Amino acid sequence: QVQLVESGGGLVQPGESLRLFCAAAGRILSLNRMGWYRQAPGKQRELVASMANGGVANYADSAKGRFIISRDNAKNTMSLQMNSLKPEDTAVYYCNYQNLIGDGGSYWGKGTLVTVSS
């Protein structure tokens, strides 16, 4: 089992920045991928960005050029730096951890709300 705790959400104005954090604890395997997903009201959950612990990042088109994902593998933490935020970025952001070996298990945090509004 892996437990994930997100933090850093809040209310910001369009054009501002926000940084989200995720801390993972539990049975962390040597090959894994962590990522950020978001779900806006009335919409499906979608990938924002992900990064395997080998360091290769993957971004949704909506996040490219504005968001930066990073990881500290030694501390099992992950962050998402979000710049130039838009109202359409408003959503609950979820941290995800997935094993790339072993049982391939996937785990979710409870989410943190990001609201972009003037």
N, CA, C and O of each residue as an XYZ file, in Angstrom:
472
protein
N       0.839     -1.193      0.000
C       0.000      0.000      0.000
C       0.875      1.245      0.000
O       1.945      1.280      0.608
N       0.393      2.258     -0.695
C       1.075      3.545     -0.752
C       0.067      4.626     -0.374
O      -1.049      4.661     -0.892
N       0.472      5.490      0.521
C      -0.377      6.605      0.921
C       0.156      7.892      0.310
O       1.363      8.135      0.303
N      -0.743      8.703     -0.196
C      -0.372      9.944     -0.866
C      -1.110     11.108     -0.217
O      -2.310     11.031      0.043
N      -0.386     12.173      0.039
C      -0.984     13.366      0.633
C      -0.597     14.576     -0.205
O       0.584     14.873     -0.383
N      -1.609     15.270     -0.717
C      -1.378     16.466     -1.511
C      -1.521     17.712     -0.640
O      -2.193     17.698      0.391
N      -0.873     18.784     -1.078
C      -1.019     20.086     -0.435
C      -0.681     21.167     -1.448
O      -0.092     20.899     -2.495
N      -1.063     22.386     -1.117
C      -0.678     23.514     -1.953
C      -1.782     24.130     -2.778
O      -1.561     25.145     -3.439
N      -2.963     23.547     -2.760
C      -4.054     24.132     -3.526
C      -4.530     25.437     -2.915
O      -4.149     25.796     -1.801
N      -5.366     26.138     -3.660
C      -5.901     27.392     -3.148
C      -6.559     28.201     -4.229
O      -6.784     27.724     -5.342
N      -6.865     29.439     -3.887
C      -7.512     30.371     -4.808
C      -6.484     31.373     -5.315
O      -5.820     32.045     -4.525
N      -6.356     31.471     -6.628
C      -5.449     32.433     -7.230
C      -6.168     33.146     -8.367
O      -7.208     32.696     -8.850
N      -5.594     34.260     -8.779
C      -6.158     35.002     -9.905
C      -5.527     34.534    -11.205
O      -4.425     33.986    -11.203
N      -6.213     34.745    -12.299
C      -5.634     34.381    -13.601
C      -4.260     35.020    -13.800
O      -4.054     36.190    -13.478
N      -3.326     34.234    -14.335
C      -1.982     34.711    -14.562
C      -1.019     34.452    -13.412
O       0.196     34.563    -13.579
N      -1.552     34.112    -12.259
C      -0.698     33.857    -11.104
C      -0.173     32.414    -11.118
O      -0.521     31.607    -11.981
N       0.670     32.129    -10.136
C       1.303     30.810    -10.037
C       0.911     30.120     -8.742
O       0.491     30.752     -7.772
N       1.060     28.812     -8.760
C       0.764     27.995     -7.585
C       1.621     26.747     -7.677
O       1.915     26.262     -8.770
N       2.023     26.227     -6.517
C       2.823     25.005     -6.502
C       2.130     23.967     -5.640
O       1.785     24.212     -4.484
N       1.940     22.819     -6.228
C       1.340     21.688     -5.522
C       2.420     20.709     -5.089
O       3.447     20.554     -5.750
N       2.164     20.051     -3.956
C       3.100     19.069     -3.429
C       2.377     17.752     -3.154
O       1.191     17.728     -2.827
N       3.121     16.666     -3.294
C       2.595     15.349     -2.973
C       3.688     14.563     -2.264
O       4.825     14.493     -2.730
N       3.328     13.976     -1.135
C       4.253     13.131     -0.396
C       3.728     11.707     -0.407
O       2.558     11.463     -0.110
N       4.595     10.773     -0.749
C       4.229      9.363     -0.799
C       4.887      8.632      0.354
O       6.030      8.914      0.715
N       4.151      7.685      0.932
C       4.680      6.881      2.022
C       4.150      5.466      1.883
O       3.085      5.238      1.309
N       4.908      4.519      2.419
C       4.472      3.130      2.363
C       5.443      2.293      1.552
O       6.655      2.502      1.605
N       4.909      1.355      0.813
C       5.726      0.402      0.062
C       6.063      0.986     -1.317
O       5.397      0.702     -2.313
N       7.103      1.799     -1.341
C       7.546      2.453     -2.568
C       8.519      1.530     -3.284
O       9.563      1.186     -2.729
N       8.197      1.124     -4.506
C       9.064      0.226     -5.251
C      10.083      1.012     -6.069
O       9.950      2.219     -6.270
N      11.094      0.298     -6.531
C      12.228      0.975     -7.157
C      11.910      1.567     -8.521
O      12.583      2.500     -8.957
N      10.897      1.042     -9.203
C      10.482      1.605    -10.489
C       9.030      2.027    -10.373
O       8.150      1.189    -10.176
N       8.783      3.285    -10.490
C       7.416      3.765    -10.320
C       7.221      5.049    -11.110
O       8.184      5.674    -11.552
N       5.994      5.422    -11.277
C       5.634      6.671    -11.931
C       4.706      7.438    -11.004
O       3.772      6.868    -10.440
N       4.957      8.708    -10.850
C       4.046      9.577    -10.107
C       3.515     10.644    -11.053
O       4.202     11.081    -11.976
N       2.299     11.042    -10.806
C       1.711     12.013    -11.703
C       0.634     12.849    -11.044
O       0.155     12.546     -9.952
N       0.271     13.910    -11.744
C      -0.832     14.779    -11.327
C      -1.958     14.642    -12.329
O      -1.754     14.708    -13.541
N      -3.134     14.453    -11.801
C      -4.353     14.432    -12.590
C      -5.272     15.511    -12.033
O      -5.098     15.975    -10.906
N      -6.242     15.896    -12.834
C      -7.211     16.864    -12.346
C      -8.605     16.517    -12.844
O      -8.786     15.881    -13.882
N      -9.576     16.959    -12.066
C     -10.964     16.737    -12.438
C     -11.754     18.003    -12.165
O     -11.899     18.437    -11.022
N     -12.252     18.572    -13.225
C     -13.091     19.760    -13.113
C     -14.548     19.337    -12.952
O     -14.907     18.221    -13.329
N     -15.373     20.188    -12.413
C     -16.791     19.830    -12.236
C     -17.430     19.407    -13.539
O     -17.341     20.108    -14.547
N     -18.075     18.252    -13.512
C     -18.771     17.754    -14.684
C     -17.892     17.149    -15.750
O     -18.372     16.792    -16.826
N     -16.600     17.029    -15.461
C     -15.682     16.474    -16.452
C     -14.982     15.250    -15.901
O     -14.984     14.998    -14.696
N     -14.376     14.486    -16.817
C     -13.632     13.305    -16.405
C     -12.248     13.704    -15.874
O     -11.709     14.759    -16.208
N     -11.715     12.848    -15.063
C     -10.357     13.060    -14.564
C      -9.384     12.933    -15.737
O      -9.507     12.030    -16.564
N      -8.422     13.846    -15.798
C      -7.477     13.842    -16.895
C      -6.051     14.005    -16.384
O      -5.808     14.601    -15.335
N      -5.120     13.459    -17.153
C      -3.710     13.585    -16.819
C      -3.247     15.027    -17.041
O      -3.584     15.655    -18.045
N      -2.472     15.536    -16.088
C      -1.833     16.840    -16.246
C      -0.359     16.639    -16.585
O       0.138     17.173    -17.576
N       0.331     15.868    -15.758
C       1.749     15.599    -15.970
C       2.145     14.385    -15.159
O       1.558     14.105    -14.114
N       3.142     13.667    -15.642
C       3.633     12.515    -14.902
C       5.128     12.387    -15.115
O       5.694     12.919    -16.070
N       5.746     11.666    -14.196
C       7.188     11.471    -14.294
C       7.554     10.155    -13.624
O       7.215      9.912    -12.466
N       8.252      9.312    -14.376
C       8.798      8.103    -13.778
C      10.020      8.479    -12.943
O      10.602      9.548    -13.127
N      10.400      7.598    -12.030
C      11.529      7.965    -11.180
C      12.852      7.940    -11.934
O      13.902      8.246    -11.369
N      12.796      7.574    -13.210
C      13.970      7.731    -14.054
C      14.130      9.144    -14.565
O      15.165      9.491    -15.134
N      13.097      9.974    -14.362
C      13.231     11.384    -14.680
C      12.597     11.860    -15.960
O      12.720     13.042    -16.282
N      11.924     11.007    -16.711
C      11.298     11.437    -17.965
C       9.902     11.961    -17.660
O       9.082     11.253    -17.075
N       9.635     13.197    -18.054
C       8.350     13.830    -17.782
C       7.434     13.751    -18.997
O       7.877     13.741    -20.145
N       6.161     13.696    -18.701
C       5.132     13.662    -19.732
C       4.074     14.691    -19.365
O       3.609     14.717    -18.226
N       3.681     15.546    -20.322
C       2.725     16.611    -20.050
C       1.530     16.537    -20.975
O       1.648     16.166    -22.143
N       0.384     16.893    -20.439
C      -0.773     17.112    -21.295
C      -0.533     18.385    -22.104
O       0.210     19.268    -21.675
N      -1.154     18.473    -23.256
C      -0.972     19.656    -24.100
C      -1.333     20.933    -23.339
O      -0.694     21.970    -23.518
N      -2.343     20.854    -22.503
C      -2.795     22.039    -21.760
C      -1.771     22.511    -20.741
O      -1.815     23.658    -20.295
N      -0.848     21.626    -20.370
C       0.142     21.954    -19.342
C       1.507     22.337    -19.928
O       2.321     22.964    -19.251
N       1.745     21.968    -21.148
C       3.055     22.226    -21.766
C       3.359     23.724    -21.808
O       2.536     24.542    -22.218
N       4.565     24.044    -21.370
C       4.989     25.439    -21.385
C       4.552     26.252    -20.189
O       5.035     27.366    -19.988
N       3.638     25.712    -19.383
C       3.161     26.454    -18.209
C       3.439     25.727    -16.899
O       3.725     26.357    -15.880
N       3.354     24.404    -16.929
C       3.516     23.614    -15.712
C       4.838     22.861    -15.752
O       5.320     22.477    -16.818
N       5.414     22.657    -14.575
C       6.650     21.882    -14.465
C       6.500     20.876    -13.334
O       6.217     21.231    -12.190
N       6.697     19.612    -13.685
C       6.641     18.562    -12.684
C       8.060     18.216    -12.250
O       8.985     18.206    -13.062
N       8.218     17.934    -10.967
C       9.530     17.535    -10.468
C       9.357     16.523     -9.348
O       8.307     16.443     -8.710
N      10.408     15.760     -9.128
C      10.376     14.734     -8.093
C      11.658     14.767     -7.287
O      12.723     15.125     -7.790
N      11.532     14.390     -6.036
C      12.682     14.119     -5.182
C      12.563     12.653     -4.791
O      11.847     12.308     -3.851
N      13.263     11.803     -5.513
C      13.113     10.364     -5.298
C      13.589      9.943     -3.913
O      13.056      8.996     -3.333
N      14.570     10.629     -3.390
C      15.086     10.272     -2.062
C      14.036     10.522     -0.979
O      13.990      9.807      0.023
N      13.202     11.528     -1.181
C      12.178     11.874     -0.197
C      10.797     11.376     -0.594
O       9.838     11.538      0.161
N      10.687     10.773     -1.772
C       9.394     10.289     -2.276
C       8.367     11.419     -2.329
O       7.223     11.261     -1.901
N       8.787     12.523     -2.847
C       7.890     13.658     -3.003
C       7.857     14.099     -4.464
O       8.745     13.784     -5.256
N       6.813     14.828     -4.782
C       6.618     15.319     -6.135
C       5.966     16.686     -6.038
O       5.184     16.946     -5.124
N       6.284     17.549     -6.974
C       5.636     18.849     -6.988
C       5.204     19.205     -8.400
O       5.687     18.639     -9.381
N       4.294     20.144     -8.478
C       3.835     20.657     -9.767
C       3.822     22.172     -9.674
O       2.998     22.755     -8.970
N       4.731     22.796    -10.380
C       4.764     24.246    -10.450
C       3.847     24.684    -11.581
O       4.061     24.329    -12.740
N       2.835     25.450    -11.240
C       1.846     25.876    -12.226
C       1.953     27.384    -12.405
O       1.747     28.151    -11.464
N       2.272     27.788    -13.605
C       2.422     29.198    -13.924
C       1.356     29.637    -14.925
O       0.743     28.813    -15.604
N       1.153     30.933    -14.998
C       0.194     31.499    -15.951
C      -1.139     30.781    -15.879
O      -1.695     30.367    -16.896
N      -1.635     30.643    -14.682
C      -2.873     29.879    -14.488
C      -4.063     30.562    -15.153
O      -4.152     31.788    -15.221
N      -4.974     29.718    -15.641
C      -6.168     30.170    -16.338
C      -7.405     29.672    -15.597
O      -7.326     28.692    -14.856
N      -8.535     30.327    -15.785
C      -9.760     29.840    -15.135
C     -10.062     28.375    -15.471
O     -10.604     27.648    -14.640
N      -9.714     27.946    -16.679
C      -9.973     26.562    -17.061
C      -9.054     25.559    -16.368
O      -9.233     24.351    -16.523
N      -8.076     26.043    -15.607
C      -7.255     25.147    -14.793
C      -7.936     24.819    -13.469
O      -7.440     23.987    -12.709
N      -9.048     25.452    -13.191
C      -9.782     25.190    -11.955
C     -10.234     23.734    -11.912
O     -10.913     23.258    -12.822
N      -9.852     23.036    -10.851
C     -10.166     21.609    -10.724
C      -9.638     21.113     -9.387
O      -8.891     21.800     -8.690
N     -10.046     19.910     -9.059
C      -9.396     19.184     -7.967
C      -8.216     18.435     -8.578
O      -8.371     17.692     -9.547
N      -7.055     18.637     -8.007
C      -5.838     18.010     -8.501
C      -5.478     16.829     -7.608
O      -5.412     16.945     -6.384
N      -5.248     15.692     -8.253
C      -4.962     14.458     -7.542
C      -3.544     13.992     -7.835
O      -3.056     14.083     -8.962
N      -2.910     13.500     -6.809
C      -1.600     12.858     -6.941
C      -1.822     11.362     -7.170
O      -2.661     10.740     -6.518
N      -1.071     10.807     -8.089
C      -1.158      9.378     -8.390
C       0.222      8.744     -8.320
O       1.217      9.335     -8.742
N       0.263      7.547     -7.788
C       1.488      6.748     -7.764
C       1.173      5.406     -8.421
O       0.143      4.794     -8.139
N       2.057      4.963     -9.285
C       1.862      3.664     -9.927
C       3.167      2.885     -9.946
O       4.218      3.402    -10.324
N       3.071      1.618     -9.526
C       4.226      0.740     -9.630
C       4.452      0.378    -11.089
O       3.500      0.070    -11.807
N       5.696      0.412    -11.530
C       6.045     -0.029    -12.876
C       6.616     -1.440    -12.872
O       6.918     -1.995    -13.928
N       6.761     -2.014    -11.697
C       7.144     -3.403    -11.527
C       6.225     -4.011    -10.478
O       5.389     -3.320     -9.896
N       6.384     -5.300    -10.244
C       5.557     -5.934     -9.225
C       4.093     -5.990     -9.639
O       3.783     -6.385    -10.763
N       3.196     -5.603     -8.751
C       1.765     -5.748     -9.007
C       1.176     -4.648     -9.872
O      -0.003     -4.704    -10.223
N       1.972     -3.656    -10.221
C       1.463     -2.570    -11.053
C       0.393     -1.747    -10.388
O      -0.387     -1.074    -11.062
N       0.346     -1.792     -9.068
C      -0.697     -1.107     -8.323
C      -0.685      0.395     -8.531
O       0.368      0.998     -8.733
N      -1.865      0.991     -8.479
C      -2.037      2.431     -8.651
C      -2.766      2.980     -7.439
O      -3.744      2.398     -6.970
N      -2.280      4.107     -6.937
C      -2.829      4.684     -5.727
C      -3.108      6.170     -5.943
O      -2.442      6.835     -6.736
N      -4.119      6.680     -5.210
C      -4.530      8.069     -5.376
C      -4.550      8.807     -4.043
O      -4.861      8.234     -2.999
N      -4.212     10.077     -4.104
C      -4.435     10.940     -2.962
C      -5.879     11.410     -2.949
O      -6.662     11.071     -3.836
N      -6.227     12.199     -1.925
C      -7.599     12.669     -1.787
C      -7.872     13.917     -2.605
O      -9.028     14.300     -2.784
N      -6.833     14.549     -3.099
C      -7.002     15.706     -3.958
C      -6.869     17.027     -3.228
O      -7.084     17.119     -2.020
N      -6.509     18.046     -3.991
C      -6.432     19.409     -3.470
C      -7.060     20.341     -4.504
O      -6.804     20.220     -5.702
N      -7.878     21.262     -4.030
C      -8.645     22.117     -4.931
C      -7.834     23.337     -5.361
O      -7.253     24.046     -4.540
N      -7.816     23.552     -6.655
C      -7.208     24.751     -7.239
C      -8.315     25.551     -7.916
O      -9.016     25.043     -8.792
N      -8.463     26.789     -7.507
C      -9.464     27.660     -8.096
C      -8.781     28.886     -8.671
O      -8.071     29.607     -7.970
N      -9.006     29.110     -9.958
C      -8.425     30.264    -10.645
C      -9.584     31.182    -11.035
O     -10.388     30.867    -11.912
N      -9.640     32.315    -10.359
C     -10.770     33.218    -10.566
C     -10.384     34.632    -10.176
O      -9.608     34.847     -9.245
N     -10.938     35.588    -10.899
C     -10.709     36.986    -10.562
C     -11.816     37.495     -9.658
O     -11.803     38.660     -9.261
